Amino acid sequence: MDSDGLHKSIGGTIARTATTLGLYFIPGVGEYLGWVGAAMALSKTLPVLAKGINGIIGSNDGEFGQAMTMVEN
């Protein structure tokens, strides 16, 4: 089930997953997709980590906390 409660096609899910994973096996393309995926993951986690460290040291109510929330969103 999807988060919206609607049933998804098993064939469509398998095809989408196979296509996504298959791209990693194309010489030259997989390396770039890996770097792009890593950059996207870091762009999501670094603001959360920075806010966590800032929350331990100080407070997230200031400009830094607001800026990290804006980056995170």
BELWOMO-V242983 format. One record per residue. N is the residue number from 1. RES is the residue in one small letter. PSI is psi in degrees with one decimal (999 if undefined). OMEGA is omega in degrees with one decimal (999 if undefined). NEAR is the number of other ideal C-beta (glycine too) atoms within 8 Angstrom. Layout:
# BELWOMO-V242983
n: (N;N)
res: (RES;RES)
psi: (PSI;PSI)
omega: (OMEGA;OMEGA)
near: (NEAR;NEAR)
This chain:
# BELWOMO-V242983
n: (1;2;3;4;5;6;7;8;9;10;11;12;13;14;15;16;17;18;19;20;21;22;23;24;25;26;27;28;29;30;31;32;33;34;35;36;37;38;39;40;41;42;43;44;45;46;47;48;49;50;51;52;53;54;55;56;57;58;59;60;61;62;63;64;65;66;67;68;69;70;71;72;73)
res: (m;d;s;d;g;l;h;k;s;i;g;g;t;i;a;r;t;a;t;t;l;g;l;y;f;i;p;g;v;g;e;y;l;g;w;v;g;a;a;m;a;l;s;k;t;l;p;v;l;a;k;g;i;n;g;i;i;g;s;n;d;g;e;f;g;q;a;m;t;m;v;e;n)
psi: (147.4;167.8;-21.5;2.0;-0.1;143.6;139.7;155.6;130.7;-41.6;-40.7;-39.3;-43.3;-42.6;-42.7;-43.4;-43.2;-39.2;-45.1;-46.8;-34.2;-32.3;-29.1;-18.9;-2.7;124.4;131.6;-36.9;-40.0;-38.6;-44.8;-38.8;-36.3;-44.6;-41.5;-42.9;-41.3;-41.2;-40.2;-40.6;-41.4;-36.0;-22.9;-35.2;-30.1;-41.9;-36.2;-42.5;-43.7;-41.1;-36.9;-44.9;-42.5;-35.7;-32.6;-43.7;-45.7;-123.4;146.4;10.4;-16.1;-168.4;-35.6;-45.9;-41.0;-40.0;-41.4;-34.9;-39.8;-41.8;-41.4;-38.7;999)
omega: (175.4;-177.8;178.9;176.0;179.7;178.1;178.5;179.4;178.5;179.2;178.9;178.7;179.1;179.9;179.5;179.3;179.5;178.2;-179.7;-179.4;-179.5;179.2;-179.8;-178.6;176.3;-177.7;179.3;-177.6;-177.8;-179.7;-179.9;177.0;176.5;178.4;179.1;178.3;178.3;179.2;179.1;179.0;178.3;179.8;177.6;-173.3;-177.6;176.0;179.0;178.1;179.8;177.7;178.4;178.8;178.8;178.0;177.2;-176.5;-174.3;-177.8;178.7;-178.3;-175.6;-178.2;-179.7;178.6;178.3;178.8;179.7;175.3;178.6;178.2;-179.1;-179.3;999)
near: (6;7;4;4;5;6;5;8;6;6;6;8;9;8;8;8;8;8;8;8;8;8;10;10;6;8;4;6;9;11;7;8;10;9;8;8;8;8;8;8;8;8;8;9;8;8;12;9;8;10;13;8;8;13;10;5;5;6;7;11;4;8;5;9;13;8;8;13;11;7;7;9;4)
